[in-house]
Amino acid sequence: MDTQMIQETIVRHARAHNVSLREAGNQIIRGFGVPPDFVDSAVEALKAEAARNEILDNPGGAFRSSRDEARQSHWYTGPVEGDVHWPAYLVASGWHEKPDQLLSLDTASTKIVAHLADPTIRGNKKKGLVVGHVQSGKTANYAAVIAKAGDAGYRIAIVMSGIHNNLRKQTQVRLDNDLRIPGLWDPLTDADADFGQVPNGTARVASRLHMLAVVKKNPSRLRRLRDWLHNIPLEARRACPILLIDDEADQATPNTRAARDEMSRINELIREIWSEVPTGTYVGYTATPFANVFMDPNDETDLYPEDFIVDLPRPGAYYGAEQIFGMPLQVSEDEVDDGLDMARVIPDAEAELLNAPTKKADREGWKPVLADSLVSATRWFLLATAARRARDGVEKHSSMLVHTTPYVEPHFKTKALVDTLLNDLVDEVTNVGLDQFKAVWDAEYPRVLPSDGREPVSWQDVTLALEDVLRSTRVVVDNGNSTDRLDYGRKGADGLELVETVIAVGGSTLSRGLTLEGLVVSYFTRAARAYDTLLQMGRWFGYRSGYEELPRVWMTSSIREDFRFLAHVEWEIREEMSSMGTRGVSPHQYGLRVRAHPGNLAITARNKMHFAQAVQISFSGQRHQTIQFEEKDSTVQLANLSAARQLLDDCVAVGESATVGSTRVFHGVGSGAVLAFLSAYRFYPGGELSGTQIVQWLNKFAADRAWNVAVVSRARERVGTVDLGPIGQVNGLVRAPLKSPTSYANIKGLMTKGDAVVDLGASAIGRVNVGEGYQAVRADADCDRGLLLLYPISKESKPVFAVETTSRRPLESPEHLIGVGIVFPPVLDGDVSEDGTFLAVRPDWTPEFDDDDDPEEFRDLENDFVASAFSGPTDGP
């Protein structure tokens, strides 16, 4: 028996009998007489493979320290020949036909399963969180996790699927189609029946079949699930590992009571269900993790994800906040990313015509009034649907979302308004012609071009399909009172599934979890009070394969600005998860920080934030940039130019400089020169950076650190040069501001990705540009210096590409601007300020160390992590 064969035999034996790799090896020694040394070597090789699965490059995240071997036993070696559930899932779901997309799903699900509790250790339990993107395929990920966990020893999979029947049913149908193998699965729920009275729990566990339940987060359903588990004898449950998946985990699950000894009803029931799971893992799934990371980290009975937080990578074909609203970093020296030109502004006056009053008494006589923007949006929906049909040659589901209010009755009034509009448009096409439709087509279609190499759709082809689209479109209200709800599985008289061309009017039931098939147009005026509410209402995020150029979103300017801000918040959170992973720090040690909104938008519902505390903006290891500038005041601009020239005087005096591309880099600049510059530089008031705050932090934590200073320039002159004193004329950079606001210049992005490591040379830039984290690259170079970057921005800046003219405007500045990028040195900072602009929870964590560890080192770390809810990269445990 060769090495490969003995390893496969050990894994198959371990999974068939739900024993550890070590015990499987021992049984093989006893049963087959294989030499112990040979088996021991095979077991160690398998455990090494399992350990590698825990640290796969993707997905990133923060994970419990490997020092705690009881919690992390290196048990999952990945799929092997002889597995049943994973191969069946690949075929049933169609993933086997998508090899280019399968790799990411396979890798991500393997890493997550590797961090589940080892099912062979009775009494082993773990809690984690998986953070995806809105409408990004989280269901596919947890279905893959369920399949792999089922092969690896988990026996019961329970999915708690939101609070609405339509989402529970959608999830049930999806998992039934993809997971349930006849003869191997014992279903506890189905598409029409939520969890009820399920008899013979003990017998079902003893049958060795796998069980699947999809349960709505409803008190009566959760009580029945709790009681069913409780009535199974403890020993039987201990031998039956349970995977508890909490879909939309930030909805209903978090405790909304302030007192630690009080619980909201859903939270209490899920805790009680979790207490009935002696062996297994709780995994929350959400795209908006704010409420989950603000749970009480020091209450072991609650569901704070103390063992792991996984950051699912954004799939390549996915359209999210970054694609629609742009990135906070420059793509390259010459390119900006303002997102695709898909968002249209609804004037506030028009939004008021459709927004129902907040007071119930005022809504009784209220009627919506047709707004021009809704007419344009509806016309474009019909045109875009016709374009899809013309190009594909077949009819497919096509949807438009109208979301103007959370109130139920106004939805029916809005439906009547849209019904009348459709009838009017049919009359127009029949009796008047297509001139107004042609005007909308000419105005909209050229603004986003196909990204997959397809030929653009012609107007002539659209006209051939338009009238049929008009006559087949129906308007549906989907809310708690509607009877004719959104149903993409409807069948006609012939029993065949109908193709829906539908305008869906609704509120809460359409704002979370539920997928609108073939969503093309969203018309959105509903204001939100919290990050998670607003992001979840962005049903337009998702996959638009084959019609990438057609989706559009209509929203008010204030909502658009909120989404732009949240795109930055999402980016920051994922940066921090990456930082935690780089440093080997887990949620058990400190909480994920979240930037607070400068206005009145809350992070999540305030009754979910009882344990969050304001924390200091720690700059340790962080990357920051100036994106807001005083545009009209030459006094400010000249002062910043003067400060830059003085700093460069000091840099030239150091004498150590190099050129990386077109960027001049000075190494080993004293902290005094950098502090003097930051004290003199006039940051935009109300912007993300405060010079006073930065200088105070540096004086306290990094006063003696040397710095590298870089002057970022361009290879050729395009918009003139900027006089930087001791280093002469430097080619100016183009950083055209967004059209809105006009009271100051918001350039949105200053730095490119590679700038954060430009002082480390071209190879470091290359690593970052292909996806490595800048913090990891700097750590590999053992660089403990800060990096200050100066960006000479030409006052002649204007949009470079035609596509930018829709979102950017020329800079209106009397003088050149100096932008500042800073990569702060990594230090241990233990200070907390009560007036910070970030929130986080603070776990009670004490470092663990072995006899041969240095207690003084860990005492320093304890002071850092216990005293501070957030710090940047350190040499953590």
MONORBEL-V713565 format. One record per backbone hydrogen bond with DSSP energy under -1.0 kcal/mol. NH is the residue of the N-H (numbers start at 1). CO is the residue of the C=O. If there is no record, write none. Layout:
# MONORBEL-V713565
[[NH/CO] [NH/CO]]
This chain:
# MONORBEL-V713565
[[6/2] [7/3] [8/4] [9/5] [10/6] [11/7] [12/8] [13/9] [14/10] [15/11] [16/12] [17/13] [19/14] [24/20] [25/21] [26/22] [27/23] [28/24] [29/25] [30/26] [31/27] [32/28] [33/29] [39/35] [40/36] [41/37] [42/38] [43/39] [44/40] [45/41] [46/42] [47/43] [48/44] [49/45] [50/46] [51/47] [52/48] [53/49] [62/309] [64/307] [68/65] [69/67] [71/68] [72/68] [83/80] [88/84] [89/85] [90/86] [91/87] [92/88] [93/89] [96/90] [97/94] [98/95] [101/98] [102/98] [105/101] [106/102] [107/103] [108/104] [109/105] [110/106] [111/107] [112/108] [113/109] [114/110] [115/112] [116/113] [121/118] [124/121] [126/280] [128/282] [129/308] [130/284] [131/310] [132/286] [136/133] [141/137] [142/138] [143/139] [144/140] [145/141] [146/142] [147/143] [148/144] [149/145] [150/146] [151/147] [152/148] [154/149] [155/241] [156/241] [157/211] [158/243] [159/213] [160/245] [161/215] [162/247] [168/164] [169/165] [170/166] [171/167] [172/168] [173/169] [174/170] [175/171] [176/172] [177/173] [178/174] [179/175] [184/181] [185/181] [186/210] [188/212] [190/193] [198/196] [204/200] [205/201] [206/202] [207/203] [208/205] [210/184] [211/155] [212/186] [213/157] [215/159] [217/162] [218/216] [222/218] [223/219] [224/220] [225/221] [226/222] [227/223] [228/224] [229/225] [230/226] [231/227] [232/229] [237/233] [238/234] [239/235] [240/237] [242/279] [243/156] [244/281] [245/158] [246/283] [247/160] [249/285] [251/248] [262/259] [268/264] [269/265] [270/266] [271/267] [272/268] [273/269] [274/270] [275/271] [277/274] [280/124] [281/242] [282/126] [283/244] [284/128] [285/246] [286/130] [293/289] [295/292] [299/296] [302/299] [306/304] [307/127] [309/62] [310/129] [311/60] [312/131] [318/315] [319/542] [324/320] [325/321] [326/322] [327/337] [330/751] [332/335] [340/323] [342/340] [344/553] [346/555] [351/347] [352/348] [354/351] [355/351] [363/359] [369/353] [375/371] [376/372] [377/373] [378/374] [379/375] [380/376] [381/377] [382/378] [383/379] [384/380] [385/381] [386/382] [387/383] [388/384] [389/385] [390/386] [391/387] [392/388] [393/389] [398/500] [399/518] [400/502] [401/521] [402/504] [403/523] [411/408] [412/409] [413/409] [414/410] [415/411] [416/412] [417/413] [418/414] [419/415] [420/416] [421/417] [422/418] [423/419] [424/420] [425/421] [426/422] [427/423] [428/424] [429/425] [430/426] [431/427] [432/428] [433/428] [438/434] [439/435] [440/436] [441/437] [442/438] [443/439] [444/440] [445/441] [447/444] [448/445] [462/458] [463/459] [464/460] [465/462] [466/462] [469/465] [470/466] [471/467] [472/468] [474/501] [476/503] [478/505] [482/479] [485/483] [490/487] [492/496] [495/492] [498/490] [502/398] [503/474] [504/400] [505/476] [506/402] [510/507] [511/508] [514/512] [519/516] [520/399] [521/399] [522/552] [523/401] [524/554] [525/403] [526/403] [531/602] [532/603] [534/530] [535/531] [536/532] [537/533] [538/535] [539/537] [541/538] [542/319] [547/544] [550/547] [552/520] [553/342] [554/522] [555/344] [560/556] [561/557] [562/558] [563/559] [564/560] [565/561] [566/562] [567/563] [568/564] [569/565] [570/566] [571/567] [572/568] [573/569] [574/570] [575/571] [576/572] [577/573] [578/574] [579/575] [580/576] [581/577] [582/578] [583/579] [585/580] [589/586] [590/586] [591/841] [594/839] [596/837] [602/529] [608/605] [609/606] [612/609] [613/840] [615/838] [618/616] [622/619] [624/822] [626/820] [629/745] [637/633] [638/634] [639/635] [640/636] [641/637] [642/638] [643/639] [644/640] [645/641] [646/642] [647/643] [648/644] [649/645] [650/646] [651/647] [652/648] [653/649] [655/651] [658/665] [660/663] [663/660] [664/711] [665/658] [666/709] [667/656] [669/707] [674/670] [675/671] [676/672] [677/673] [678/674] [679/675] [680/676] [681/677] [687/684] [694/690] [695/691] [696/692] [697/693] [698/694] [699/695] [700/696] [701/697] [702/698] [705/702] [707/669] [708/786] [709/666] [710/788] [711/664] [712/790] [722/730] [724/728] [727/724] [728/725] [730/722] [732/720] [733/792] [738/746] [739/807] [745/629] [747/627] [749/747] [756/753] [757/754] [758/755] [760/757] [761/758] [765/761] [766/762] [767/763] [768/764] [769/765] [770/766] [771/768] [772/767] [777/773] [778/774] [779/775] [780/776] [781/777] [782/779] [783/778] [786/706] [787/823] [788/708] [789/821] [790/710] [791/819] [793/817] [794/733] [797/794] [804/801] [805/802] [807/804] [808/804] [809/737] [811/797] [817/793] [819/791] [821/789] [822/624] [823/787] [824/622] [836/833] [839/594] [840/613] [845/843] [853/850] [858/854] [859/855] [860/856] [861/857] [862/858] [863/859] [864/860] [865/861] [866/862] [867/863] [868/864] [876/874]]
